[in-house]
Amino acid sequence: MDIKPNEVAGNIGQATEKNLSAASALIGDPATFGYVAPDGTVYVRTSTGERAVGSYPGKSAEEALAYFVRKFEAVASEVALLAARIKSGAMVPSDAQEAVSKLKQQVANLNGVGDLDTLAKSVEQIPALIEDHRAAYQERKEIESAVREAKKAAALVAKEKLVAEAENLALSESWKVTSERLKVLMDEWKAAPRLDKATDGELWKRFSSSRNKFDKRRRTHFASLESVNSEVAIKKEAIVKEAEALANSKEWLPTAQRFKALMDSWKAAGRGKQASDAKLWARFKAAQDQFFAAKSADLEKRGVTMAANLIKREELIVKFEALLPISDLQSAKKEFRALMEQWSKIGMTERSKRAALDERLAKVEDQIRELTDEQNRRTDPTAIARANDVVRGLEEAIANYEAQAVKAEAAGNSAKAMVAREAAEARRGWLAEAKKGLSDFKTN
C-alpha cells in the first residue's frame, strides 16, 4: 500500500462526508501505525501508546502486518458505508444510532493496524451527520409513501378502466368478439394488483355484473336465433330477386349505385343460417357479376374512343406549350383562345390520363394570366400618376434643400448648409430610383 502518512487523518475525517471515497485511504503506511516484533507479535501505535493486537503464526512479518491492516480496513469501510447510507436517507435514524454504538465498541476493541485514533473520531462525527440528514430520511420515506400511493392509484385506474369497458360491452351484440374480449378483461383483472377489500369488492361486483348481463343476453340471443334466421332469409330473398331483375339493365350508373345499395342492405340484414346464406349469396353474386361484366364490356368499347381523344389532346397540348416563352402577349392570347376552342370540342378522355394534360395546360394559362396582370399594372394611369407625383416631390425637395444650403452659406452658417446639402444628396438617390420606376411604366 503506497499511501502517504500525512494524508491519513484527513482521509478518515472526510469518509463520513464523501460516501466511500475515503475508505481505501484510511490505512496509510503500515509502518507508521504498526510493526511486527521479533517474536511475531503485531503491535499498533495509538496516541496513548502502542499495544499488541495479535500474531499470525507461520506467516512472514509482512503477511502478518497485512492481515491486521485488512481487519482495520474492513471496519473503516463499515464507517464510511454507514455515513453514506445516512446521507442518502436510506437508513432509519434510530437504526443509525444503534449502528454507531456498535461501531464505537467495534473500534474500541479493534485488533487491527491503522489510524485508530482518527477512525474513532470519525465514528464520533456520525451522530451529528444523523441529525443533519434526518430530513433526507424523512423525504425518502415520503417519496416511498408517494410511490406506494401512486401504485395504488394506478391499480385503481386500471381496474376502473376494466370495469368501465366491461360495462360498455354489457349491451354489445358482437357475441363472439365481445365474449373473447371479456375473457381478456378477466385475465387482466386477475393479473392486476389487489386494492383494499372494500374497493376491490365494489369494483368486482360491477365487473362481474356486466359479464353476467352480457352472458345472459348472449344465451337469450342464441336461443331465439332460429326465428332471426327465418327473418334474415326473407330479407335476403327479396334482395336477391331485385338483383336478378337488374342483371340485364343497361342503365350503367344508376344500376351500379343500386347494386351498391343492395350490398349494403345485404350486410345490414345480418347473418342467417350458414347453408341458406351461402345459396342466396351465390344467386346474388351471379346477378351482380352478369351486370358488371356487361358494363365492363361497354366501357371497353368506349375506351377505344377515349384513347383516340387522348391522342388528340396530346397533339394539341404540344401546340399550347409552343406558345412559351411568350414574346407577343396579344398574339399569344389570340392563339391560345383558338386552341382552347379545339380543346373543348374533344370528347371524353380517361380522367386519370387527362389530369396530367390539364396540369400542363394550366402552366401555359398561368403564364398568359401573369403577363396580362403585369401589363395591366404597368399601364395603370393611377400608378403612373402616383409615380410622377413622387418624382416631382423629390425634385422640389432637392431644390428646396439646395436653396437652404445657399442661404445658410451666405449667412455664414456652414454647418446648417452642410446638413441641407446632405439632405439634398440623399434625395437625389431616391429620385434616381423613382425615375427608374417611372421609366418602367413609360417603356411599357
Secondary structure, 3 states (H helix, E strand, C coil): CCCCHHHHHHHHHHHCCCCCCCHHHCCCCHHHHEEECCCCEEEEEECCEEEEEEECCCCCHHHHHHHHHHHHHHHHHHHHHHHHHHHHCCCCHHHHHHHHHHHHHHHHCCCCCCCHHHHHHHHHHHHHHHHHCHHHHHHHHHHHHHHHHHHHHHHHHHHHHHHHHHHHHCCCCCHHHHHHHHHHHHHHHHHCCCCCHHHHHHHHHHHHHHHHHHHHHHHHHHHCHHHHHHHHHHHHHHHHHHHHHHCCCCCHHHHHHHHHHHHHHHHHCCCCCHHHHHHHHHHHHHHHHHHHHHHHHHHHHHHHHHHHHHHHHHHHHHHHHCCCCCCCHHHHHHHHHHHHHHHHHCCCCCHHHHHHHHHHHHHHHHHHHHHHHHHHHHCCHHHHHHHHHHHHHHHHHHHHHHHHHHHHHHCCCHHHHHHHHHHHHHHHHHHHHHHHHHHHHHCC
